[in-house]
């Protein structure tokens, strides 16, 4: 485990495995850092893989968490690693990763972002997010996540109802639900940041799923036009959870991208 102080004195925490060139995983919402375990187990055969435990989802953090706080934690972990990394961010973790790439390009060799719900001109969530915030305030995490998955993520109503049931049955999901809604508030507070992302000069791989909600693909379209050195990969049979449903496919995409980044460095010697 890596434990180091972030800029504001909060301890940043990450788990590390494997050896070789470094990858930093920034996990998605409604997760405690374990959702990418199947992928990291594969990547760790060739790379040093570090999974940050995002501040937004930690039980020991009692105050409001901003995207800037999480970027500072990433910088602290990279400082502890003492080398540049490939940052890999999923969903809201992808938004955090883009912010890190824009703020501290010196820390990275490039980035991989999987369906980040970036603001492309409309506020994240709108009134639905306010309703989800109210549900959390009323101690109704299942209702909050139903609103989130149906009205913000864009899942079918029936699937969102099932997720509400799962939240009611899972102590882990109940615990993580407030962080998920707070995560969306933090992204809404961030606003439209396409101007900052246009300044990213590092290679960035944009990953999307063929079965994901259409708005996620639209956001990737905009990012493709915004980030100068970006390329895009579509996983045609996957949705927003390919890290769990197709971990080998996801690991292969990341590995190929990283190997291509490393080739010029090897040839330079």
N, C-alpha and C positions, 0 to 999 in steps of 0.2 A: 504494500500500500504506500502511496505517496501522500504526504501531509505537509502542507507548506502554507505560509501566511499570504493572504491576498492583500491588495493595496489598502483596504480599510481595516486590516487586522483580523478579519475573519479567516478561519482555516479552510483552505481549499483541499479537497480530498479526491483522490483518483486511485484506481486499481490498475496494476501493470502486469503484463505477462508476455512471454515470447522474447525473441531477440532479433536484431536486424534493424533496418530503417524504421523510423518511428511514425506511428499513426496515433492520432488522438480522436477518440469517439465522443461526440456530444449527443447524448441520447435524446429521444423525443419526449413529449409530454406523457403524463399518466404512467411514469416509469421511475424506477429508483436506480437506474444504471445497469439493469440486467437484461433489458429487451434485446440487446445486440449480442448476447452471450454466444449464440450459435455461430454468428459471423466471426466474432473475435477469436473463438477457438480455432477456426480455420485460418484466419489471418496470422495468428500467433505462430504458425509453423514457419513463416518467412519474415515476419516483422515483429518489432516491439510494439505492442498494442496497449494503449493507456485509455481506460474508460473513466472519464470524469463523472463524479456524482454531482449533478447540477444543484446549485444552492436552492433553486426554486422548489426542489422536491425533498429537501432534507428536514427531518423532524427536529433537529436542533436549532434551526433558523426560525426565529419568531417575528422578525420584522419584514416589511415589504421588500421584495427583491426586484431589482430592475435588470434589464438586459445588460446595462453597463456593468452591474455587479458581476454578472456571469462572464462577461468578457474579461474582466479583471482577474477572475478565478482562472480562466484559461491561460492568461498571461503568466500567472504565478506557477501553474503546473508546467508550462513550457520552460519557464526559468529553472525549475527544479530538474527538468530533463536535460537541460543544457545542450539542446540541439534543435534544429528546425524540424517541424513535423508536417505530415499531411493531415489536415483537419477534416473529419468526416462528421457531418451533422444531419440529423434526421428530423423532419417536421419543424417544430419550434426550435429544436436544437440546430436545425439548418439556418434559421434566422440568426441565432446567436453566433453561429460559425461565420456567416457572411459579415456580421458586425465585427468579429474578431479579425477577419481577413482585411477589412477596410481600415481598422484602427491600428493593427500591429502586423503589417505584412512581413516584417523582419523575422517573425517567429515561425513562418510557414514556407513550405516548398510548393504548396498548392492546396486546393480544397475540393471536397466532394460534398454536394448537398442533395439530399433526397427529399423532394417535395416540400420545400419550406413555404409556409403560408405568408409570404411577404405581402405587405400592403402595396398594391399597385394603383391606388387612387381612392379606394373605398376603405372606411374604417373597419378594422377586424371585428366581426361579430355583430356590430350595430346594436339594436335593441335586444337582440337575443342574448348577447353577452351580459347586458344589464340584468336580464331575467335569471341567467345562470349565477351571477354574483349574488342576487337576492336569495336564490335557492341555497347557496352555501351558507349565507347568513342565517337562514332558517334551519340549518343543520339537515339539509336534504340533498346529500351528495349524489344519490342516484338520479334525482330529478335534474340536478345541475349538469351531470354528464350526458343525460338524455338530450337536454337542450343543446349542449355543446356538439355532440356527435350528429344530431339531426340538422340543426340550423346553421352551424358554423362549419363543421367538417363536410356536411352534405351527404351523410349516409341515409339510406331509406328509413322511413319511420319505423317499420317493423324491426329492423336491425337495431335501431336506437333504443327501442323498447326492451329488446333482449339485453342490451348492454346495461340498461338501468337495473334489470334484475341481477345481472352479474355483480354490479357494484354493491347492491344490497346484500349479496351473499359473501363478498370478499372483504375481509378486514384490510387487506393491502390496498385495494382500489378505493375503499372509503377514506383511507389515510391520504392517498395521493390526489384525490379529487379536488380538494381546495387549491393545491398547487397547480393543477391543470387550468382552473379558471383564472387564478392569479397570473399564470403564464400568459394567457390570452390578453389580460388587462395590460401586462407589461409590453406585449407586442403592439397593442393599440396605442399605448402611450408613446411608443417609438415613432409611430407615424410612417409616412412614406419616405423611404431611404434610398430610392433608386439612384439619386445623385451621388451618394456615397459609394454605392456598389459599382457605379460607372468608373470609379477611380481604382478599382481592384486591378492590378496588373499581373497577378499570378494566374496560372492555369486553374480553371475551375470546371469540374465535371458535374453536370446537372442530370440527376436521375429521376425518372418518372415511371409510373405504372400505367399500363394500358387499361386497367380496370379501376383506376382511382377516380374520385370525383373530378368533373371537368374543370372546376375552378383551379385545381392544383396544377393542371397542365397549362392553363392560361397564365398562371404566375411564372411557370418555367419559360413559357414563350417570351415573356417580358424580360426575364433575367438573361435569356439567350441573346436578346437584342442589346442588353445593357452592359454586360460584362465582356470586355474585349476578347479575352483569351478563354472563352467558354466553349464547351462542347456538350452534347446531350446524348443520353442513352435511354431508350425506352425498354422497359421490361413488359412485354405485351400481355403476358398472362397473370401479372401481379397487380396488386392495389397498393395501399399505403403501408402494408406490413410485410413487405418482401423480406425484411431482415429476419422474420420468424418463419414465414411460409416457404421461402426459397433462399436460405442462408448461403448455400454454395454458389448460387447464381450471383448473389450480391457480392460475396467475397471475390469471385472471379472478376467482376467488373472493376472493383476497387483495385485489385492486384494488377490488372492489365494497365490501368491508368497510372498507377504509381511506378510500375516498371518503366513505362515510357518516359516518365519524368526523370528517372534515375539514369537512363541511358546516356544523355549528354554529359553528365557528371563523370561517368565511368570513362567515356571516350576522351574527356579532357585530360585525363592522366596518361 
